[in-house]
């Protein structure tokens, strides 16, 4: 009975050591892969300021807006109409 318990303990000891070694190897592979991959500095697209049309009060990105005489407009037609008069 003593020999059986000894071999069972040896068997589980070998399993424990092999599991520990394989876990360490997997962590090392993961670190190596992370170092090889290029780092993404900004995965999100560049955000930009929003401005309001002086005529219709619609917000639009600054790059799409027209800047005429210090006012922002969503289109040339609204720039020709001028600022909307408050009611």
C-alpha positions in Angstrom: 0.0 0.0 0.0 2.9 2.4 0.8 4.5 1.8 -2.6 1.2 2.7 -4.3 0.8 5.9 -2.4 4.4 6.8 -3.2 3.9 6.3 -7.0 0.6 8.3 -6.9 2.4 11.1 -5.2 5.2 11.0 -7.7 2.7 11.0 -10.6 0.9 14.0 -9.3 4.2 15.8 -8.5 5.3 15.3 -12.1 1.9 16.6 -13.4 2.2 19.6 -11.2 5.8 20.4 -12.3 4.9 19.9 -16.0 1.8 22.2 -15.7 3.9 24.9 -14.0 6.6 24.7 -16.7 4.0 24.8 -19.6 2.3 27.9 -17.9 5.7 29.7 -17.7 6.4 28.9 -21.4 3.0 30.2 -22.5 3.5 33.5 -20.6 6.9 33.9 -22.2 5.4 33.3 -25.7 2.7 35.8 -25.0 5.2 38.5 -23.9 7.3 37.8 -27.0 4.3 38.2 -29.3 3.3 41.5 -27.6 6.8 42.9 -28.1 6.8 41.9 -31.8 3.5 43.6 -32.6 3.6 47.3 -33.5 2.1 49.5 -30.8 -1.0 51.5 -31.8 -0.7 54.9 -30.3 -4.2 56.1 -31.2 -6.7 53.5 -32.5 -9.6 56.0 -32.5 -10.1 58.4 -35.4 -9.0 62.0 -34.8 -11.8 64.0 -33.2 -12.4 67.6 -34.3 -14.3 70.6 -33.0 -17.9 71.1 -33.8 -19.2 74.5 -34.9 -22.8 75.9 -35.4 -24.2 77.3 -38.6 -25.2 81.0 -38.0 -28.4 80.5 -40.0 -29.9 77.1 -39.1 -28.0 76.4 -35.8 -27.0 72.9 -37.0 -23.7 71.6 -35.6 -21.2 70.3 -38.0 -17.4 69.5 -38.0 -15.1 72.5 -38.4 -13.6 71.0 -41.5 -17.0 70.9 -43.3 -18.0 74.4 -42.3 -17.5 77.6 -44.3 -16.0 80.5 -42.5 -17.1 83.8 -44.1 -16.7 87.2 -42.4 -16.1 85.6 -39.0 -19.3 83.4 -39.0 -19.6 79.7 -39.6 -22.0 78.4 -42.2 -23.1 74.9 -43.3 -23.5 75.9 -46.9 -23.1 78.8 -49.3 -26.8 79.2 -49.5 -27.1 79.9 -45.8 -24.1 82.2 -46.0 -26.0 84.3 -48.6 -29.2 84.3 -46.5 -27.2 85.6 -43.5 -27.8 85.0 -39.8 -31.4 84.0 -38.9 -33.3 86.7 -37.1 -34.5 85.8 -33.6 -38.2 85.7 -33.3 
